[in-house]
Amino acid sequence: MWGLVRGQANPHVSRLRKHIGDVRITTGDLLDQGSLISAVERVQPDEVYNLGAISYVPMSWQQAELTAEVTGMGVLRMLEAIRVVSGVSASRTPGREQIRFYQASSSEMFGMVRETPQNEKTPFHPRSPYGVAKTYGHYITQNYRESYGMFAVSGILFNHESPRRGAEFVTRKVSLGVARIKLGLATELRLGNLDARRDWGFAGDYARAMRMMLAQESPEDYVIGTGRTRSVRDLVEFAFRTADLDWERYVVLDGKYTRPAEVDLLCADPKKAREQLRWEPEVGFEELVTMMVESDLRLLGGSRRPDEEPASPDHW
Ligand code: G4F
């Protein structure tokens, strides 16, 4: 198994090392077509999973063009790399042993939702440069499947979390905030819109769904989520309660964290994945939040060095 990293002496690699076992690392950049072709030639993969993106929604307003290039055009470049290395063209379709491609599409594509819950046929109405870029990635994956007969699929994944989640996303921001307050390292937690609703699941369950999609007979897109929606307020309330804290004493609303255009409600209809992939999430919301709070209590209260604590720049 191989991982693709970009940049010279990428500082993330040494931090990744202890989590990835014997996964080998090669270089390439979603902004650089030639580097992706070289990487695919070097590795000769059976499967390619494209999870690379600028994935933090607020950053996509600050760096809209870069988001379009990485999160959107990066998908096209990866598909092209696979197509070129496989020798596929409009007149030469891939053989049976073709490289299979997974694209990480996002429930952010549903944006201002047209129906609830959202399934594979729900129309898209993205609300951020990130959502727009992901929608391009989704359609170009579908187009390469239809144009060249490639085994290219998109998983439309709803929010998926774990103790490894970046500190900028709300679940981890809350679990770290609870741990800091519980340990006397902070006195408040500043948040934005508590009314937004999300369908939160466990990342490990969703990674399993990705592999199942590529193991199917035929390439198809799937919605992956739990089918239950909760507000940010529900998340905050439960996370503080797991540490015996009353959230209303510590949470401060701060307009700095509200978005120019919000996605108010996401809720998956994962019926197709359930029936065709036989996929079911195994970790529920309460277990997930408890896992994250306990992990951050261990991280901040234990013997880890302070520089292992995720940084929180001012705008997160
Ligand atoms: O945790 P979030 O930043 O995730 P968001 O925007 O839903 O996106 C995540 O899930 C997508 C799948 O649906 C992925 F495609 C994407 O890459 C990413 O993984 O925010 C969740 C909600 C938002 O409504 C936000 O307004 O929480 C609300 N929120 C309220 N206060 C906050 C905060 N979000 C953050 N990050 N920080 C806050 O202080």
Residues whose N, C-alpha, C, O or C-beta is under 5 A from the ligand:
A	BS01	G4F	S55 Y56 V57 S106 S107 E108 L157 F158 N159 E168 F169 V170 T171 R190 L191 G192 N193 L194 A196 V232 Y257 V263 W316
